[in-house]
Amino acid sequence: MKIKLSRKVKTDLTGYAFILPNLMGMLCFTLFPLIFSLFISFTDWEFTRGLGNWTFNYGKNYIEMWTDEWFLSSLKNTLVYALAVVPITIFLALVIAVILEKYCYAKVPMKLAIFMPYISNIVAVAIVWIMMYSPWGPFTLAVKALGWENPPAWLGDYDWALPAIIIMAIWSGVGYCVLIYSAAIQGLPQDVYEAADVDGANEMTKFFRITVPALTPTTFFLTITTLINSFQVFAPIQIMTRGGPGTSTTVLVYYMYTTAFTFYRMGYASAIAWILFLLLLVATLIQWRGQKKWVSYQ
């Protein structure tokens, strides 16, 4: 007995057939691990003991972390890193994008040069910056040339290791923001600038009264994406400092990694992952609610 299907049903089934591989991939590699990580965050499971060998601790992991000095230090470092990288990167990108679009002749080569660190392999970038921070590296020599006779050991100094990584992160991430800002600036209405010229407005007035307010939707987008990337920083820490000296550069993702794959505490690491998720969720919601006060879509 043949089942006759209407044209609409056949079309829908064809569409579902095309998205089925991606849907299965999302279920297997995203949704299931997400639910499983939430489940084991309430256990003392060590994955070396195999599946099923876990002991429920009923939220002990979430309580323990607030007395864990390593966790508190990694949380503080993550917040410091994000609060430094996000505003500085966005501000520099906005200024550079305006200069490139209005005062630079070789726009395409300059944009490519600025964007190259962002698309370069992070391992190669980190190794290059390790060499730059070495006692004979160009960064140290430049600082000495400016009059600093005994600069610190940068990545080997407890107070300077995190700022050194922040500088590298800003340098490597500003190119992406410049590219986004440049595209947004090209879409700004020129008649507004022409009217400002007629009224005798100078460049600084046009920048703060026209350009900055008109680019607030782009700034909002870049703030959220850059903030999320900052909270998830891992590769530069792993390659350049491995969380040291001491806990000076240990961030949440790196501490979660070492907890899971060095100490094999998968339950505790999953709890840290969910705390990180909640932090990102709260930060994003605050930004989303706050956009009504400073983002203009007109």
RASUL-V337815 format. One record per helix or strand of 3 or more residues. SS is the DSSP state (H for helix, E for strand). FROM is the first residue (numbers start at 0). TO is the last residue. If there is no record, write none. Layout:
ss: <SS/SS>
from: <FROM/FROM>
to: <TO/TO>
This chain:
ss: <H/H/H/H/H/H/H/H/H/H/H/H/H/H/H>
from: <6/46/59/68/106/121/137/153/160/189/202/215/234/251/265>
to: <39/48/66/102/118/131/144/155/185/197/213/230/239/260/293>
